[in-house]
């Protein structure tokens, strides 16, 4: 058989090999470093109860977009996985199928997007409940953190049991929700931004809050990294 007849077969095998080696599930190592139980939530992925020091390994398909991981606190579930959480509740189930109710600190990501890049961020647009680190464990790019005592310093109108609300949830105005309009920072968003400069502080806070890694990167999400102050019940005056 001539080379030219075998070349298409060889090329197809090589192409399949390249695709299979370069496009694979990303692993998210989720760890609870808080001194209390956190019920980790993930869409896609479901949910898992994590005692202090416990971890959850989650694999996510390439091409996944609109995904997020977040901590839930103050949860009680029955044997069927039904119940309720004080913060981050996702329809009263342990295995989340939809997003959580504010306030919840969010790790957001989209895998293998434009130019085969992953896009990731920490968002406080849905408020804050637990300090968080979101970092690559491969790929050679930087990680991000939000470890300030936001619960303890939360402005009075945003206070809620177990966390610090975003202003859209409280006031429901265009200024804070940015629904289909161009909007800028507010005094409340500056409160979040000053304490967590790398995190989204309002819906259009893209330039300083979105980060990228090469597709195929693995990540870790840590609740209360470095034993930062993460008491979900601490809300004090400023």
WOURBEL-V528919 format. One record per helix or strand of 3 or more residues. SS is the DSSP state (A for helix, B for strand). FROM is the first residue (numbers start at 1). TO is the last residue. If there is no record, write none. Layout:
BEGIN
{{SS | FROM | TO} {SS | FROM | TO}}
END
This chain:
BEGIN
{{A | 3 | 22} {B | 26 | 32} {B | 38 | 43} {B | 46 | 50} {B | 55 | 60} {B | 67 | 73} {B | 82 | 84} {B | 106 | 110} {A | 114 | 116} {B | 117 | 123} {B | 132 | 136} {B | 144 | 146} {A | 150 | 153} {A | 156 | 158} {A | 167 | 171} {A | 174 | 177} {A | 187 | 195} {B | 211 | 214} {B | 219 | 223} {A | 225 | 227}}
END
